[in-house]
Amino acid sequence: KVREVGAEIGFAQDPDADRLVIVDERGRFIGEEYTLALAIWQVLKTRRGPVAANLSTSRLVDAVAQKFGAPVIRTPVGEANVAAAMLANGCPIGGEGNGGVIDPRVVAVRDSYVGIAHILQLLAQEAAPLSRLVDSLPKYAMIKRKAPLQRERLDAVYAALRQRFAAGRFNTSDGLRIDLPEGWLHIRPSNTEPIVRIIAEAGDPADAHRLADAADQVLTLVTR
């Protein structure tokens, strides 16, 4: 539709309008992880402070925040956790990589209309097409998988992953996130099903697949 009408940008919302994805002026779907990164870019241009995002959100937010010297506070998954960290730390902007943007001046929950406003403001201030702004950001490949696992096996999985990636930096506030120079891996249990979710991200798609494959290998060994 963007191509058909010659629009500068296209927006898509989920049914309750708390998440937002974007299409650039070429008709290219750019991925929901860019929504928060672009909103952070616009806000930090004029309002400095820390940024909050959950553990499963792309390093895109770190790349944008770093441009403005802003730290990123990582929280457990869930908008309530992100909002609480934002209010506690005076964050001017935050959210989740699922397209959820939170601006506490409006409301401390994800709001797609807030995301739309910030991204339109960014386009106006930068006087550049969205495709150029997106292409100026780092490129990351993200892999998302899930696997069956009973909760009583979680500790064994975490221990095996810690041993395998001993040089990594660990965050255990929601499952286990392992940060490495080439990327990161996040393993967390579902709250509603006997499964774990596996998310891996890296600048090189091959590295992202290697990280996700390593998690699958550990799960196979532990559940034999």
Salt bridges, closest charged atoms under 4 A:
GLU4 OE2 - LYS1 NZ 3.25
ASP14 OD2 - ARG19 NE 3.14
ASP18 OD1 - ARG19 NE 3.89
ASP18 OD2 - ARG110 NH2 2.63
ASP24 OD2 - ARG28 NE 2.75
GLU25 OE2 - ARG26 NE 3.99
GLU32 OE2 - LYS144 NZ 3.99
ASP62 OD1 - ARG74 NH2 2.46
GLU79 OE1 - ARG110 NE 3.62
GLU96 OE1 - ARG110 NH1 2.68
ASP103 OD2 - ARG105 NH2 3.02
ASP103 OD2 - HIS118 NE2 2.92
GLU126 OE2 - LYS45 NZ 2.81
ASP135 OD1 - ARG28 NH1 3.17
ASP174 OD2 - ARG188 NE 3.05
ASP179 OD1 - ARG59 NH2 3.19
ASP179 OD2 - ARG177 NE 2.87
GLU193 OE2 - ARG197 NH2 3.64
ASP207 OD1 - ARG210 NH2 2.16
ASP213 OD1 - ARG145 NH1 2.90
ASP216 OD2 - ARG145 NH1 2.44
